[in-house]
Amino acid sequence: MRNYVLPDNAYVSRLSPAIRYRLILESECAAAPLRRYAASTVEKFTQEIYWRRYWKNWLSLRPQVWTAYLDKLAFIRNEIQYETCRNRAAACEAGEGSIAIMNHFARELVQTGYLHNHARMWFAGWWIHIERLPWQLGADFFFRHLLDGDPASNTLSWRWVAGLQTPGKTYLPRRSNLEKYLPAEVLQKYDKGLCLLENPHPLILPAENVAVITRLSLPLAPPVSEFKLGIWIHEEDLFIEESPLAALKPCAILASGDAATWTRFRYPNTKTDWLRSALTDTAKRAGSAFGIEAQFHIESNLINVLLKWAADHHLQQIAAMRPEIGPLHDQIENLQIMLKKSGIDLVLLDRAEDLAQRPLATGGFFGYWEKVQKTLTS
């Protein structure tokens, strides 16, 4: 029943926002069902959890794909030649496109911050292959509104639908597929334009060079001193109790939201309210875990927040979990440089499971999955 797109989403876990920000770890989520079921019984569920980790690892090895997406998105947003595309994309986002059911999905996404995965695929296929709109604008729409919006899984999934991630393999939404997996009453209510999906033809985009691995290894973290050490908690990893940070003895803790990214990507209140709640919860848990009250800030200038916090506590070193490729990671090099000018080292730590699985994403998912199963067993 997992592929059925039902109003109550009864056959999917809805855990993706928590997993995306690591309020729940992939390993934790995968292990829980094994208390009741054999691994073979829940293998598909476990695979779906590790699809997200696979995308993160794949992009971590090839960060230039993320940079190219951002560059193209900025170009489309600013060039006069794309003005018509931008206007049509805005209409589709507002639920004023050519197919009523897709308009329904657009409104659902904006109102709730969530879409069933099958609906996401249909919508992306319609956006690219029926509306013939740039996939980058669609990826931006999803990333902006989805509570589980992830730089890796979102960007690479849109590339896959467009036929770029797996060259030549596109995803087309078909009327017969919607009729199979949507309730009849929903289709009857939103039947306008379904004829456009009876015989869709793919938009064939110019072929790209195969994305090569440019970042096989990560920088080695220097030793963490426990003298004048602060822990920085950011929204990319909110389960510090089960992380290398848990073994440290900080004299100060800061939990901060990346408000500059929220503004840059135009996050709606639905998403920023969710993030504020998650960060507030994490700060309270951190204070309890370390016996120190955690400071909590959400401001647009992250470096100023870190510098002031470090100066207030006379810190010489700040430890944090390494963010994955995405908007926060894009700021890390500058943060390290600016902090170093003030005599402060920013040390980024990784979970052992992440380091073990990252090099496995050199090819496709199923080869990755075979290797990951061995690390899960061990």
C-alpha positions in Angstrom: 0.0 0.0 0.0 3.0 2.3 0.2 2.5 3.7 -3.3 -1.1 4.6 -2.7 -1.6 8.4 -2.3 -4.4 8.6 0.2 -5.7 11.7 2.1 -4.5 10.5 5.5 -1.1 9.1 4.3 -1.8 6.1 6.5 0.7 3.8 4.8 3.8 5.9 5.0 5.8 6.7 8.2 5.9 10.5 7.9 9.3 10.4 9.7 11.2 12.0 6.9 11.4 15.6 8.4 12.8 14.1 11.6 15.3 11.9 9.7 16.3 14.8 7.5 17.4 17.0 10.4 18.7 13.9 12.4 16.2 14.2 15.2 16.1 10.5 14.4 19.1 8.7 12.9 18.8 6.4 9.9 20.3 3.6 11.9 17.8 4.1 14.7 14.9 4.1 12.3 16.1 1.0 10.5 16.7 -0.9 13.7 13.3 -0.3 15.4 11.2 -2.6 13.2 13.7 -5.4 13.6 12.4 -5.8 17.2 9.1 -7.2 15.6 9.9 -8.3 12.1 12.6 -10.3 10.2 15.0 -8.2 8.1 13.6 -9.7 4.9 10.1 -8.6 5.8 11.0 -4.9 6.3 13.8 -4.7 3.7 11.9 -2.3 1.4 11.2 0.0 4.4 14.9 -0.1 5.3 15.9 0.5 1.7 13.8 3.7 1.6 15.6 5.0 4.7 18.9 4.5 3.1 18.0 6.0 -0.2 18.2 9.4 1.6 21.6 8.5 3.0 22.8 7.3 -0.4 21.8 10.6 -2.0 23.7 12.5 0.7 26.8 10.3 0.2 26.6 10.5 -3.6 26.5 14.3 -3.5 29.2 14.5 -0.8 31.5 12.7 -3.3 30.5 15.1 -6.1 29.7 18.5 -4.6 30.1 20.2 -7.9 26.6 18.9 -8.9 25.1 21.0 -6.1 27.1 24.1 -7.1 26.0 23.7 -10.7 22.4 23.5 -9.7 22.6 26.7 -7.7 24.4 28.5 -10.5 21.8 27.5 -13.0 19.0 28.4 -10.7 20.4 31.9 -10.2 20.8 32.3 -14.0 17.2 31.3 -14.6 15.9 33.6 -11.9 17.8 36.6 -13.3 17.9 36.3 -17.1 15.2 38.1 -19.2 15.0 35.1 -21.5 13.5 33.0 -18.7 10.8 35.5 -17.7 8.0 33.6 -19.4 9.2 30.4 -17.7 9.3 32.1 -14.3 5.8 33.4 -14.7 4.5 30.0 -15.7 6.3 28.3 -12.8 4.8 30.8 -10.4 1.3 30.0 -11.7 2.0 26.2 -11.2 3.2 26.9 -7.7 0.0 28.8 -7.0 -2.1 25.8 -8.2 -3.0 27.4 -11.6 -1.4 24.9 -13.9 -2.8 22.7 -16.7 -3.8 19.6 -14.6 -6.2 20.0 -11.7 -4.7 17.1 -9.6 -1.2 18.7 -9.9 -2.7 22.0 -8.8 -4.1 20.1 -5.8 -0.7 18.7 -4.9 0.9 22.2 -5.2 -1.6 23.6 -2.7 -1.1 20.6 -0.4 2.6 21.1 -0.4 2.4 24.8 0.4 -0.2 24.3 3.1 1.3 21.3 4.9 5.0 21.1 4.0 4.5 17.5 2.9 3.7 15.4 -0.2 3.6 11.7 -0.6 6.7 10.5 -2.5 4.5 9.1 -5.3 2.8 12.5 -5.7 6.3 14.2 -5.7 7.3 12.0 -8.7 4.1 12.7 -10.6 4.4 16.4 -9.9 8.0 16.6 -11.0 7.3 14.6 -14.1 4.4 16.9 -15.0 6.5 20.0 -14.3 9.4 18.9 -16.5 7.8 16.8 -19.3 4.3 18.3 -19.6 4.8 21.9 -18.6 8.3 21.9 -20.0 9.6 24.1 -17.2 13.2 24.1 -15.9 13.7 21.3 -13.4 15.8 23.7 -11.3 12.7 25.9 -10.6 10.7 22.8 -9.6 13.5 21.6 -7.3 13.6 25.1 -5.7 9.8 25.0 -5.1 10.1 21.6 -3.4 13.2 22.6 -1.3 11.5 25.8 -0.2 8.3 24.2 1.1 9.1 20.6 2.1 9.7 20.1 5.8 12.0 17.3 4.8 13.6 19.3 1.9 17.1 17.9 1.6 19.8 19.4 -0.7 20.9 15.9 -1.9 17.7 13.9 -2.2 15.6 16.7 -3.5 18.2 17.9 -6.1 19.2 14.5 -7.3 15.6 13.2 -7.4 14.6 16.1 -9.7 17.7 15.3 -11.9 16.5 11.7 -12.0 13.0 12.6 -13.2 14.6 14.9 -15.8 16.8 12.1 -17.2 20.1 13.5 -16.0 20.9 11.5 -12.9 20.6 8.2 -14.7 21.4 9.4 -18.3 18.5 8.7 -20.7 16.1 7.4 -18.0 13.2 9.9 -17.4 10.1 9.5 -15.3 6.8 10.2 -16.9 3.5 10.6 -15.0 0.8 8.5 -16.7 -2.9 8.7 -16.3 -3.2 4.9 -15.8 -0.7 5.2 -12.9 -2.6 8.0 -11.2 -5.9 6.1 -11.6 -4.3 3.0 -10.0 -2.9 4.8 -6.9 -5.3 7.6 -6.2 -8.8 7.2 -4.8 -11.5 7.4 -7.4 -13.3 10.3 -5.6 -10.1 12.4 -5.7 -9.6 11.8 -9.4 -13.3 12.7 -10.0 -12.9 15.9 -8.1 -9.6 16.8 -9.9 -10.1 15.3 -13.4 -9.5 18.4 -15.5 -6.4 18.0 -17.7 -5.8 14.3 -17.1 -6.0 13.7 -20.8 -2.5 15.4 -21.0 -1.1 12.3 -19.2 -2.5 9.7 -21.5 0.4 9.6 -23.9 3.2 11.9 -22.5 6.4 12.4 -24.3 9.7 13.1 -22.4 11.6 16.3 -22.6 15.1 15.3 -23.7 17.6 17.6 -22.1 21.1 18.0 -23.4 23.4 15.3 -22.2 25.8 16.1 -19.4 29.2 14.8 -18.7 29.1 12.0 -16.1 29.6 13.5 -12.6 33.1 12.5 -11.5 34.1 12.0 -7.9 36.0 15.1 -6.8 35.9 14.8 -3.0 36.7 11.2 -2.0 38.1 12.0 1.5 37.1 14.4 4.2 39.5 16.6 6.1 40.9 15.0 9.2 39.5 16.7 12.3 42.3 18.0 14.7 42.2 16.8 18.3 39.5 18.4 20.4 40.7 20.2 23.4 38.5 20.3 26.5 40.0 23.7 27.5 37.8 26.6 26.7 35.7 24.4 24.3 32.2 25.3 23.0 29.7 23.0 21.2 27.8 24.5 18.3 24.6 22.8 17.4 23.2 23.6 14.0 20.0 22.5 12.3 21.7 19.9 10.0 22.2 17.5 13.0 19.9 17.7 16.0 20.7 14.5 17.9 23.9 15.4 19.7 23.3 12.9 22.5 24.1 10.2 20.0 27.1 11.8 18.4 30.9 12.3 18.9 30.0 15.6 20.7 28.4 13.6 23.5 31.8 12.6 24.9 33.1 16.2 25.1 33.1 18.5 28.1 32.2 21.9 26.9 32.1 25.1 28.9 29.4 26.6 26.6 26.7 25.4 24.1 25.1 27.3 21.3 22.1 26.2 19.2 21.6 28.4 16.2 19.3 28.5 13.1 20.7 29.3 9.7 18.4 32.3 9.2 20.3 33.6 6.2 19.5 30.4 4.3 15.8 30.6 5.4 15.7 34.0 3.9 17.7 33.2 0.8 15.6 30.2 -0.1 12.4 32.0 1.0 11.3 29.4 3.5 7.6 29.9 4.5 6.4 30.2 8.1 5.3 26.5 8.0 9.0 25.5 7.6 10.6 28.1 9.8 8.2 27.4 12.7 9.0 23.7 12.5 12.7 24.4 12.5 12.4 26.8 15.5 10.5 24.1 17.4 13.1 21.5 16.6 16.0 23.7 17.5 14.4 24.8 20.7 13.8 21.1 21.7 17.4 20.3 20.8 18.8 23.2 22.9 16.8 21.9 25.9 18.0 18.4 25.5 21.6 19.6 25.1 21.3 21.6 28.3 20.1 18.5 30.2 22.7 16.2 28.6 25.7 18.4 29.5 24.4 20.2 32.6 24.9 23.6 30.9 22.2 25.9 29.8 22.4 26.1 26.0 22.1 29.5 24.3 19.7 29.7 21.4 19.9 32.2 18.6 18.3 32.6 15.2 19.9 35.5 13.3 20.8 36.2 9.7 24.5 36.8 10.4 25.8 33.5 11.6 29.5 34.5 11.9 28.6 37.4 14.2 26.6 35.1 16.4 29.5 32.6 16.7 32.1 35.3 17.3 30.1 37.0 20.0 29.2 33.7 21.7 32.9 32.6 21.5 34.1 36.0 22.9 31.6 36.0 25.7 32.9 32.6 26.9 36.5 33.1 25.9 36.5 30.0 23.7 39.6 28.8 21.9 37.8 25.9 20.1 34.3 25.2 18.8 33.2 21.6 18.0 30.3 20.8 15.7 28.9 18.0 13.6 30.0 18.3 9.9 27.1 19.5 7.8 26.4 17.7 4.6 26.6 19.4 1.2 24.1 22.2 1.1 23.5 25.8 2.1 25.2 25.5 5.6 28.1 23.6 4.3 28.6 26.3 1.7 29.4 28.7 4.5 31.7 26.5 6.5 35.0 27.5 4.9 34.3 31.2 5.4 33.2 30.5 9.0 36.5 28.7 9.7 38.6 31.5 8.2 36.8 34.2 10.2 36.9 32.3 13.5 40.6 31.5 13.0 41.3 35.2 12.6 40.0 35.5 16.2 42.1 32.6 17.4 39.3 30.1 17.4 39.4 26.7 15.7 36.2 25.2 14.3 36.4 21.4 14.5 34.0 19.4 12.5 33.2 15.8 13.6 31.6 12.9 11.8 29.7 9.8 13.0 31.5 6.5 12.4 28.6 5.1 10.4 28.6 8.1 8.1 32.3 7.7 7.4 31.9 4.0 6.8 29.1 4.4 4.3 30.2 7.6 2.5 32.8 5.9 0.2 30.3 3.2 -0.8 28.2 5.6 -3.0 30.5 5.5 -6.0 27.9 3.9 -8.2 24.2 3.2 -8.2 21.9 2.6 -5.2 21.6 -1.1 -5.3 25.3 -1.7 -5.3 25.5 0.7 -2.5 22.7 -1.1 -0.7 24.5 -4.4 -0.9 27.5 -2.9 0.8 25.6 -1.0 3.4 23.8 -4.1 4.6 27.2 -5.5 5.6 27.9 -2.4 7.7 24.5 -2.6 9.3 25.1 -6.2 10.2 28.5 -5.4 11.7 
